[in-house]
């Protein structure tokens, strides 16, 4: 994996990993899903450590649902209103990821989601 040394690299890894994670989830490929989730976490960790997690707000309206879901989820702690709005939109859709969004919302509201 590419060493994360700057914001641009972190955001590129975030986008690529969120996209691939969503694709793997949809295909039921847990090995690829786990690998990409690990990369996603590294990118988000960098953004948090640099106090620039706010950069994920730009991805809440991304055309790729995997990127939107990842951004919404990782923004819940700092931008709860915006994250919940996106998760509710997906949860109320007929998209494959609606159940994931609904579960994420429920776990967040019940205090079980650690971000």
C-alpha positions in Angstrom: 0.0 0.0 0.0 1.1 3.5 -0.8 2.5 5.4 2.2 0.2 8.3 3.1 2.2 11.5 3.3 -0.4 14.1 2.3 -4.0 14.9 2.0 -4.3 14.2 -1.7 -2.9 10.7 -1.3 -5.2 10.0 1.6 -8.2 11.2 -0.3 -7.3 9.2 -3.4 -6.9 6.1 -1.3 -10.2 6.8 0.4 -12.0 7.1 -2.9 -10.3 4.0 -4.4 -10.8 1.9 -1.3 -14.4 2.9 -0.7 -15.2 2.1 -4.3 -13.5 -1.3 -4.3 -15.0 -2.1 -0.8 -18.5 -1.4 -2.1 -17.9 -3.5 -5.2 -16.6 -6.4 -3.2 -19.5 -6.2 -0.7 -22.0 -6.3 -3.6 -20.2 -9.3 -5.1 -19.9 -11.1 -1.7 -16.1 -11.1 -1.9 -15.2 -10.7 1.7 -11.4 -11.1 1.1 -11.3 -8.1 -1.3 -13.8 -6.3 1.0 -11.6 -6.7 4.1 -8.5 -5.7 2.2 -10.0 -2.5 0.9 -11.7 -1.7 4.3 -8.2 -1.9 5.8 -6.9 0.7 3.3 -10.0 2.8 3.9 -9.3 2.9 7.6 -5.7 3.9 7.0 -6.8 6.8 4.9 -9.4 7.9 7.4 -7.0 7.6 10.2 -4.5 9.9 8.4 -7.3 12.5 7.8 -8.3 12.4 11.5 -4.7 12.6 12.7 -4.2 15.7 10.5 -7.5 17.2 11.7 -8.8 17.3 8.1 -11.6 14.7 8.3 -13.8 17.6 7.2 -12.5 17.0 3.7 -14.9 14.0 3.5 -17.8 16.4 3.4 -17.1 16.9 -0.3 -17.9 13.2 -0.9 -21.4 13.1 0.6 -22.8 13.9 -2.8 -20.5 11.7 -4.9 -22.1 9.7 -7.6 -20.6 6.5 -6.3 -22.8 5.2 -3.4 -19.9 3.4 -1.8 -18.0 6.6 -1.5 -21.1 8.4 -0.1 -21.7 5.7 2.4 -18.1 5.6 3.6 -17.9 9.4 3.9 -21.3 9.6 5.7 -20.2 6.8 8.2 -16.8 8.3 9.0 -18.3 11.8 9.4 -21.0 10.7 12.0 -18.8 11.7 15.0 -17.9 15.1 13.7 -20.7 16.0 11.3 -23.6 13.9 12.5 -26.4 15.8 10.9 -24.8 15.6 7.4 -23.8 11.9 7.8 -27.3 10.9 9.0 -29.0 12.7 6.1 -27.0 10.7 3.6 -27.5 7.4 5.4 -31.2 8.0 5.6 -31.4 8.8 1.9 -29.7 5.5 1.1 -31.6 3.5 3.7 -34.9 4.8 2.2 -33.9 3.8 -1.3 -34.3 0.5 -3.1 -30.5 0.3 -3.6 -28.5 -2.8 -2.7 -26.8 -0.8 0.1 -30.0 0.3 1.8 -29.8 -2.4 4.4 -26.2 -1.4 5.2 -27.2 2.2 5.6 -30.1 1.3 7.8 -28.0 -0.9 10.0 -25.3 1.7 10.3 -27.9 4.3 11.4 -29.4 1.9 14.0 -26.1 1.0 15.4 -25.1 4.7 15.6 -28.3 5.7 17.3 -28.0 2.8 19.8 -24.4 3.8 20.6 -22.9 0.6 19.3 -20.9 2.1 16.4 -17.4 3.0 17.2 -15.8 5.3 14.7 
